[in-house]
């Protein structure tokens, strides 16, 4: 191991815990960095003790991380306060020459005391600082902009209902760099020009861009673009962005406003306005109205990343253009304006199209990052989509309700053989329509009044179809066909 390798503490914000390992692995891949962790490494802990090849590697890793609060160089750590102080004194003595610049009389300093899962009063924090009187710092104290920032941290576990009598770990080190969590506030939905019902949370959209390895010069595509949150995140990292969506009203910023007390949208509310708001308009290629089930791309076109949140029928409808083999006799004359009808885009077919499309249009080594909804009762290792052209490199879960969750799946393209292009597979339990299974689960258990009503409606519709009824478009009721003996008048209450 090179002598430049040093120990660091990666200090994480304690949110979206299941995503941090995947994000760090992606950033290591992006910057071509190596990182070592110990045998007792626990990803759920907010403090990771790792080895990196110097401060520059630490700064690169933190330069795009949404999970990291900061990185500091670890001087010592111990699960006993008495041995902690002895170890810190020994470290300073052993490395006195190397640390001379840190303790120089012309360099100001600050010591911050932080605890996790246990509250310390200000006097208690001051008392902790006074136990560090042996630090040979000769410079002035500067609490606002110190040249050197020391951190003293006590970790008291993760369970607030079971706090141990002594800290599980005591850590001390020198601050190196902050993460980029400031970007989360920078692209906050509260201040964004154009949003919709399903605009992606800024932190999650930035995490997805990191998972997709989006970088300057890349072309990133979102086939279900909506209000463009994922394009904003990728553009912030320098990628050129492109999107499509079947919803004309949303793409052109003409849909109903989602902000409270806003009656009509402003004239310049659109996806381009969002990128312009964040100084990324130069990375905007275009957003097109298109049905994803019918590809509009040339066969030799390639994307560097495909990052998307497909609709799955709960908050947004899953639709595609209805395919008709015959013209109806009542069809309008040639030249008349025609608004094509849509039909449901079945869950299995949507993901089949997404993975087969990505196999053809992603570059080798490119990444597909997408959300996949699940019912927790269905959760098994083999429930996720599979494809011979892809390797699943990350799988993180975000809980949504007691019954459901969604997983952020990151696939890397490993094959471009023609015989593998249409090799999509999905577990049989997931092939059935997700919305129907979700609504059934809500009906069988507790849920909001609206959820239970929607569930009952879906179950009624399914039962009507099983009994051979058909939807009468004239009144929106389910009826037996007139040709059926004794039929015609029986209806359900569903509309």
C-alpha positions as CSV (number, residue, x, y, z in Angstrom):
1,X,0.0,0.0,0.0
2,X,1.3,3.5,-0.9
3,X,2.4,5.7,2.0
4,X,0.0,8.3,0.7
5,X,-3.0,6.3,1.9
6,X,-4.6,7.8,5.0
7,X,-7.6,7.0,7.2
8,X,-10.7,9.2,6.9
9,X,-14.1,9.4,8.3
10,X,-17.0,9.7,5.9
11,X,-19.8,11.4,7.8
12,X,-23.2,10.8,6.3
13,X,-26.6,12.5,6.7
14,X,-28.9,10.0,8.3
15,X,-31.5,10.0,5.5
16,X,-32.0,7.7,2.5
17,X,-29.6,5.3,4.3
18,X,-30.1,2.5,1.8
19,X,-28.8,4.7,-1.0
20,X,-25.4,5.8,0.4
21,X,-23.5,2.7,-0.4
22,X,-24.6,2.7,-4.1
23,X,-23.8,6.4,-4.4
24,X,-20.3,6.1,-3.0
25,X,-19.6,3.1,-5.2
26,X,-20.8,5.0,-8.3
27,X,-18.6,8.1,-7.4
28,X,-15.6,5.8,-6.9
29,X,-16.2,4.4,-10.3
30,X,-16.7,7.9,-11.9
31,X,-13.5,9.3,-10.5
32,X,-11.5,6.0,-10.8
33,X,-10.7,6.0,-7.1
34,X,-10.0,3.2,-4.7
35,X,-11.3,3.0,-1.1
36,X,-10.8,0.4,1.6
37,X,-13.2,-0.4,4.4
38,X,-12.6,-2.5,7.5
39,X,-14.0,-6.0,8.2
40,X,-16.5,-4.5,10.7
41,X,-17.8,-1.9,8.2
42,X,-21.6,-1.2,8.7
43,X,-23.2,0.8,5.9
44,X,-26.1,1.9,8.1
45,X,-23.8,3.8,10.5
46,X,-23.4,7.5,9.8
47,X,-19.6,7.3,10.3
48,X,-17.5,5.2,7.9
49,X,-13.9,4.7,8.7
50,X,-12.1,4.2,5.4
51,X,-8.8,4.5,3.7
52,X,-8.3,6.8,0.7
53,X,-5.2,7.8,-1.3
54,X,-4.8,11.3,0.1
55,X,-6.8,14.5,0.5
56,X,-7.3,15.0,-3.2
57,X,-9.1,11.6,-3.5
58,X,-11.3,12.6,-0.6
59,X,-12.2,16.0,-2.2
60,X,-13.1,14.3,-5.5
61,X,-15.3,11.8,-3.7
62,X,-17.1,14.6,-1.8
63,X,-17.4,16.9,-4.8
64,X,-20.6,15.3,-6.0
65,X,-22.0,13.4,-3.0
66,X,-25.5,14.1,-1.8
67,X,-25.2,11.7,1.1
68,X,-22.1,13.0,2.7
69,X,-22.1,15.8,5.3
70,X,-18.3,16.0,5.3
71,X,-15.0,14.1,5.3
72,X,-12.4,14.5,8.0
73,X,-8.9,13.0,8.3
74,X,-9.1,10.5,11.2
75,X,-6.4,10.9,13.9
76,X,-7.7,8.4,16.3
77,X,-10.9,6.6,17.6
78,X,-11.8,4.4,20.5
79,X,-14.8,2.9,22.3
80,X,-13.2,4.0,25.6
81,X,-12.7,7.6,26.6
82,X,-9.6,6.9,28.7
83,X,-7.8,5.0,25.9
84,X,-9.0,7.6,23.4
85,X,-7.0,10.4,25.0
86,X,-3.9,8.2,25.3
87,X,-4.2,7.2,21.6
88,X,-4.6,10.9,20.5
89,X,-1.6,12.0,22.5
90,X,0.4,9.2,21.0
91,X,-0.7,10.1,17.5
92,X,0.3,13.7,17.9
93,X,3.7,12.8,19.4
94,X,4.5,10.3,16.6
95,X,3.5,12.6,13.8
96,X,4.7,15.9,15.4
97,X,6.9,16.8,12.4
98,X,4.1,16.2,9.8
99,X,1.6,18.1,12.0
100,X,3.8,21.1,12.6
101,X,2.0,23.2,9.9
102,X,-1.4,22.3,11.4
103,X,-0.4,23.7,14.8
104,X,1.5,26.7,13.5
105,X,1.1,29.8,15.5
106,X,-0.1,31.7,12.4
107,X,-3.0,29.3,11.8
108,X,-6.3,29.8,13.5
109,X,-8.3,26.8,14.7
110,X,-11.6,25.7,16.0
111,X,-12.8,22.5,17.8
112,X,-16.4,21.3,17.3
113,X,-18.0,18.8,19.6
114,X,-20.7,16.6,18.0
115,X,-22.7,13.8,19.4
116,X,-25.0,11.3,17.7
117,X,-28.0,9.8,19.4
118,X,-27.3,11.7,22.6
119,X,-27.8,15.4,23.5
120,X,-25.0,17.5,25.1
121,X,-25.6,20.9,26.6
122,X,-23.3,23.7,25.7
123,X,-21.5,23.5,29.0
124,X,-21.0,19.8,28.5
125,X,-19.5,20.4,25.1
126,X,-17.2,23.0,26.5
127,X,-16.1,20.5,29.1
128,X,-15.3,18.0,26.3
129,X,-13.1,20.6,24.6
130,X,-11.3,21.3,27.8
131,X,-10.2,17.7,28.0
132,X,-8.2,18.4,24.8
133,X,-6.0,21.0,26.4
134,X,-2.9,18.9,25.4
135,X,-3.4,19.8,21.7
136,X,-0.3,21.8,20.8
137,X,-2.2,24.4,18.9
138,X,-0.5,27.8,19.2
139,X,-2.6,29.9,16.8
140,X,-5.7,32.0,17.7
141,X,-9.2,30.6,18.1
142,X,-11.5,31.5,15.2
143,X,-15.1,30.2,15.5
144,X,-16.3,31.5,12.1
145,X,-13.5,30.9,9.5
146,X,-10.7,28.9,11.1
147,X,-7.7,27.7,9.1
148,X,-7.9,24.3,10.8
149,X,-11.2,22.8,12.0
150,X,-11.0,19.9,14.4
151,X,-13.9,17.5,15.1
152,X,-14.6,15.6,18.3
153,X,-17.5,13.2,17.8
154,X,-19.1,10.7,20.2
155,X,-21.3,8.0,18.5
156,X,-24.0,6.6,20.9
157,X,-25.6,4.1,18.5
158,X,-28.6,4.3,16.2
159,X,-31.5,3.4,18.5
160,X,-32.9,6.4,20.5
161,X,-34.8,4.0,22.6
162,X,-31.7,2.0,23.6
163,X,-28.9,4.5,24.3
164,X,-25.8,2.7,25.8
165,X,-24.1,3.8,29.0
166,X,-20.9,4.6,27.2
167,X,-20.4,5.8,23.6
168,X,-19.8,3.1,21.0
169,X,-17.1,5.1,19.4
170,X,-15.2,8.4,20.0
171,X,-13.6,9.9,17.0
172,X,-11.2,12.9,16.5
173,X,-9.8,14.4,13.3
174,X,-9.2,17.3,11.0
175,X,-11.9,18.5,8.6
176,X,-11.0,18.1,4.9
177,X,-14.1,18.8,2.8
178,X,-17.8,19.1,2.8
179,X,-20.2,17.1,0.6
180,X,-22.5,18.8,-1.9
181,X,-25.7,18.8,0.0
182,X,-26.0,22.5,-0.7
183,X,-27.1,21.5,-4.2
184,X,-30.3,20.0,-2.7
185,X,-31.4,23.4,-1.5
186,X,-30.1,25.1,-4.7
187,X,-32.6,23.1,-6.9
188,X,-35.4,23.0,-4.2
189,X,-38.9,22.4,-5.6
190,X,-40.2,25.2,-3.5
191,X,-38.3,27.7,-5.6
192,X,-38.4,26.0,-8.9
193,X,-40.1,27.7,-11.8
194,X,-42.0,24.6,-13.2
195,X,-43.1,21.6,-11.2
196,X,-45.8,19.0,-11.5
197,X,-47.7,16.4,-9.4
198,X,-44.8,13.9,-9.6
199,X,-41.8,16.2,-9.6
200,X,-38.9,14.2,-8.2
201,X,-37.4,15.2,-4.8
202,X,-34.1,17.1,-5.5
203,X,-31.9,14.8,-3.4
204,X,-33.2,11.7,-5.1
205,X,-32.9,13.2,-8.5
206,X,-29.2,14.1,-7.8
207,X,-28.6,10.6,-6.4
208,X,-30.0,9.2,-9.6
209,X,-27.7,11.4,-11.7
210,X,-24.7,10.1,-9.7
211,X,-25.9,6.5,-10.1
212,X,-26.0,7.1,-13.8
213,X,-22.5,8.5,-13.8
214,X,-23.7,11.7,-15.6
215,X,-20.8,14.0,-16.4
216,X,-19.8,16.8,-18.6
217,X,-20.3,16.0,-22.3
218,X,-22.6,13.0,-21.8
219,X,-26.0,12.7,-23.4
220,X,-28.6,11.7,-20.8
221,X,-32.1,10.7,-21.7
222,X,-35.4,10.5,-19.7
223,X,-38.2,8.7,-21.7
224,X,-40.8,9.6,-19.1
225,X,-39.7,13.2,-18.5
226,X,-42.7,14.7,-16.8
227,X,-41.7,18.2,-15.5
228,X,-38.0,17.4,-16.0
229,X,-36.6,17.0,-12.5
230,X,-34.1,14.4,-13.6
231,X,-32.9,16.5,-16.5
232,X,-32.2,19.3,-14.1
233,X,-30.0,17.0,-11.9
234,X,-28.1,15.6,-14.8
235,X,-27.5,19.1,-16.3
236,X,-26.2,20.4,-13.0
237,X,-23.4,17.8,-13.4
238,X,-22.6,19.1,-17.0
239,X,-24.5,16.5,-19.1
240,X,-26.6,17.3,-22.2
241,X,-30.2,16.4,-21.5
242,X,-33.0,15.1,-23.6
243,X,-36.5,13.9,-22.8
244,X,-39.8,12.6,-24.2
245,X,-43.2,12.1,-22.7
246,X,-46.6,11.2,-24.1
247,X,-48.3,14.0,-22.1
248,X,-48.5,17.1,-24.4
249,X,-49.9,19.3,-21.7
250,X,-47.0,18.6,-19.2
251,X,-44.2,18.8,-21.8
252,X,-45.5,22.2,-23.0
253,X,-46.2,23.5,-19.5
254,X,-50.0,23.8,-20.0
255,X,-51.1,21.3,-17.4
256,X,-53.0,22.4,-14.3
257,X,-50.8,24.1,-11.7
258,X,-49.9,22.1,-8.7
259,X,-49.0,24.9,-6.4
260,X,-51.5,26.0,-3.8
261,X,-53.4,29.2,-4.7
262,X,-52.0,29.2,-8.3
263,X,-54.9,29.3,-10.8
264,X,-53.1,29.4,-14.1
265,X,-49.5,28.8,-15.2
266,X,-47.2,31.6,-16.2
267,X,-46.3,31.9,-19.8
268,X,-42.7,30.7,-19.4
269,X,-43.4,27.7,-17.1
270,X,-41.7,24.8,-18.8
271,X,-38.7,22.5,-18.6
272,X,-36.4,24.8,-20.4
273,X,-37.2,27.6,-17.9
274,X,-36.1,25.3,-15.1
275,X,-32.7,24.7,-16.7
276,X,-32.4,28.4,-17.4
277,X,-33.2,29.2,-13.8
278,X,-30.2,27.1,-12.7
279,X,-27.8,28.3,-15.5
280,X,-27.9,25.0,-17.4
281,X,-29.8,26.1,-20.5
282,X,-26.8,25.4,-22.6
283,X,-27.2,21.7,-21.7
284,X,-30.8,21.5,-22.9
285,X,-31.1,19.6,-26.1
286,X,-34.9,19.2,-26.4
287,X,-38.0,17.6,-25.0
288,X,-40.4,15.9,-27.4
289,X,-44.0,14.6,-27.2
290,X,-43.6,10.9,-28.0
291,X,-45.1,7.5,-27.1
292,X,-42.2,5.5,-25.7
293,X,-43.8,2.2,-26.9
294,X,-43.1,3.4,-30.5
295,X,-39.4,4.4,-30.8
296,X,-38.6,7.5,-32.8
297,X,-34.8,7.1,-32.7
298,X,-32.5,6.1,-35.4
299,X,-31.0,2.7,-35.0
300,X,-27.4,4.0,-34.6
301,X,-28.2,6.7,-32.0
302,X,-26.7,6.1,-28.6
303,X,-27.1,7.6,-25.1
304,X,-24.5,7.7,-22.3
305,X,-27.2,7.2,-19.6
306,X,-30.9,6.6,-19.4
307,X,-32.3,8.0,-16.1
308,X,-36.0,7.8,-15.5
309,X,-39.0,7.3,-13.2
310,X,-41.6,5.3,-15.2
311,X,-45.3,5.8,-14.3
312,X,-46.8,2.8,-12.6
313,X,-50.5,3.8,-12.3
314,X,-50.9,5.2,-8.8
315,X,-50.3,8.9,-9.1
316,X,-50.0,9.1,-12.9
317,X,-51.7,7.0,-15.5
318,X,-49.7,4.5,-17.6
319,X,-50.7,5.2,-21.2
320,X,-49.6,4.6,-24.8
321,X,-51.1,5.3,-28.2
322,X,-53.8,2.7,-29.0
323,X,-52.9,0.7,-32.1
324,X,-55.8,0.1,-34.5
325,X,-55.7,-2.2,-37.5
326,X,-58.9,-0.9,-39.1
327,X,-60.4,2.5,-39.6
328,X,-63.9,3.0,-38.1
329,X,-66.6,4.0,-40.5
330,X,-67.3,7.2,-38.6
331,X,-63.6,8.3,-38.9
332,X,-63.1,12.0,-39.8
333,X,-62.1,13.0,-43.3
334,X,-58.5,13.2,-44.5
335,X,-56.9,16.4,-43.3
336,X,-59.1,16.8,-40.1
337,X,-57.4,17.2,-36.8
338,X,-57.0,13.8,-35.1
339,X,-56.3,13.3,-31.5
340,X,-55.2,9.6,-31.1
341,X,-56.8,7.6,-28.3
342,X,-54.7,5.9,-25.7
343,X,-54.8,2.5,-24.0
344,X,-53.3,1.3,-20.7
345,X,-49.6,0.7,-20.9
346,X,-49.3,-2.6,-18.9
347,X,-46.7,-2.8,-16.2
348,X,-44.8,-5.7,-17.7
349,X,-44.8,-4.3,-21.2
350,X,-43.6,-0.9,-20.0
351,X,-40.5,-2.4,-18.3
352,X,-39.9,-4.8,-21.2
353,X,-39.9,-1.8,-23.6
354,X,-37.6,0.2,-21.3
355,X,-35.0,-2.5,-20.9
356,X,-35.0,-3.7,-24.5
357,X,-34.8,0.0,-25.7
358,X,-31.9,0.6,-23.3
359,X,-30.1,-2.5,-24.6
360,X,-30.2,-1.1,-28.1
361,X,-29.6,2.6,-27.5
362,X,-27.2,2.7,-24.5
363,X,-23.5,2.7,-25.2
364,X,-21.5,-0.3,-23.8
365,X,-20.8,0.5,-20.2
366,X,-23.6,3.0,-20.1
367,X,-26.1,2.9,-17.2
368,X,-29.9,2.6,-16.9
369,X,-31.2,4.0,-13.7
370,X,-34.9,3.6,-13.0
371,X,-37.5,3.1,-10.2
372,X,-39.3,-0.1,-9.8
373,X,-42.4,-0.4,-7.6
374,X,-43.0,-3.4,-5.3
375,X,-45.4,-4.6,-2.8
376,X,-43.5,-5.7,0.3
377,X,-45.3,-9.0,0.5
378,X,-43.9,-9.8,-3.0
379,X,-40.3,-9.0,-2.1
380,X,-38.0,-11.8,-3.2
381,X,-34.4,-11.7,-4.6
382,X,-35.6,-12.8,-8.1
383,X,-38.5,-10.4,-8.4
384,X,-36.5,-7.7,-10.3
385,X,-36.3,-7.3,-14.1
386,X,-33.4,-9.2,-15.8
387,X,-31.7,-8.8,-19.1
388,X,-28.7,-10.5,-20.7
389,X,-27.3,-7.1,-21.8
390,X,-27.3,-5.7,-18.3
391,X,-25.7,-6.3,-14.9
392,X,-27.5,-5.0,-11.8
393,X,-25.0,-3.0,-9.9
394,X,-27.2,-1.2,-7.3
395,X,-30.5,-1.9,-5.7
396,X,-31.8,0.6,-3.1
397,X,-35.2,0.7,-1.4
398,X,-37.3,3.7,-0.6
399,X,-40.4,2.8,1.6
400,X,-43.6,4.5,0.4
401,X,-46.4,3.0,2.6
402,X,-46.8,0.2,5.0
403,X,-47.5,-2.1,2.0
404,X,-45.4,-0.7,-0.8
405,X,-42.0,0.6,-1.7
406,X,-40.0,1.4,-4.7
407,X,-36.5,0.3,-5.6
408,X,-33.9,2.4,-7.4
409,X,-32.3,0.0,-9.8
410,X,-29.0,0.7,-11.5
411,X,-28.1,-1.5,-14.5
412,X,-24.8,-1.3,-16.4
413,X,-24.7,-2.5,-20.1
414,X,-22.3,-5.3,-20.4
415,X,-23.2,-6.8,-23.8
416,X,-24.2,-5.5,-27.2
417,X,-24.7,-8.8,-29.0
418,X,-27.7,-8.7,-31.3
419,X,-29.0,-12.1,-29.9
420,X,-29.2,-10.6,-26.4
421,X,-31.1,-7.4,-27.3
422,X,-34.6,-8.7,-26.6
423,X,-33.8,-11.0,-23.6
424,X,-36.0,-9.2,-21.0
425,X,-37.4,-11.4,-18.2
426,X,-39.6,-10.7,-15.2
427,X,-40.9,-12.8,-12.3
428,X,-44.4,-14.1,-12.9
429,X,-45.6,-12.5,-9.6
430,X,-44.7,-9.1,-11.0
431,X,-46.3,-9.4,-14.4
432,X,-49.8,-8.7,-13.2
433,X,-50.8,-5.0,-13.3
434,X,-49.1,-3.3,-10.3
435,X,-51.9,-0.8,-9.8
436,X,-54.5,-3.6,-9.4
437,X,-52.3,-5.5,-6.9
438,X,-51.6,-2.4,-5.0
439,X,-55.3,-1.4,-4.7
440,X,-56.3,-4.9,-3.6
441,X,-53.7,-4.8,-0.9
442,X,-55.0,-1.4,0.3
443,X,-58.5,-2.6,0.3
444,X,-57.7,-5.7,2.3
445,X,-55.9,-3.5,4.9
446,X,-56.2,0.0,6.1
447,X,-55.7,3.0,3.8
448,X,-57.0,6.5,3.2
449,X,-60.6,6.9,2.3
450,X,-59.7,7.8,-1.2
451,X,-57.4,4.8,-1.5
452,X,-60.1,2.4,-0.3
453,X,-62.7,3.9,-2.7
454,X,-60.3,3.5,-5.6
455,X,-59.5,-0.1,-4.6
456,X,-63.2,-1.0,-4.4
457,X,-63.7,0.5,-7.9
458,X,-60.9,-1.5,-9.3
459,X,-62.1,-4.7,-7.7
460,X,-65.7,-4.1,-9.0
461,X,-64.3,-3.5,-12.5
462,X,-62.3,-6.7,-12.4
463,X,-65.3,-8.7,-11.1
464,X,-67.6,-7.3,-13.9
465,X,-65.1,-8.4,-16.6
466,X,-65.0,-11.9,-15.0
467,X,-68.8,-12.1,-15.3
468,X,-68.7,-11.2,-18.9
469,X,-69.9,-7.6,-18.7
470,X,-68.8,-4.9,-21.0
471,X,-68.4,-1.1,-20.4
472,X,-71.2,0.9,-22.1
473,X,-69.5,4.1,-23.4
474,X,-72.9,5.9,-23.5
475,X,-73.3,5.9,-19.7
476,X,-70.1,4.5,-18.3
477,X,-71.7,1.5,-16.7
478,X,-70.8,-2.2,-16.9
479,X,-73.5,-4.3,-18.6
480,X,-74.1,-7.7,-20.1
481,X,-74.0,-7.7,-23.9
482,X,-77.5,-7.5,-25.4
483,X,-77.0,-10.8,-27.1
484,X,-76.7,-12.6,-23.7
485,X,-79.9,-14.2,-22.5
486,X,-81.6,-12.2,-19.8
487,X,-78.9,-9.5,-20.0
488,X,-79.1,-5.9,-20.8
489,X,-80.2,-4.3,-17.6
490,X,-77.8,-5.6,-15.0
491,X,-75.1,-3.1,-14.1
492,X,-72.5,-2.4,-11.5
493,X,-72.1,0.8,-9.7
494,X,-68.6,1.6,-11.2
495,X,-68.2,4.5,-13.5
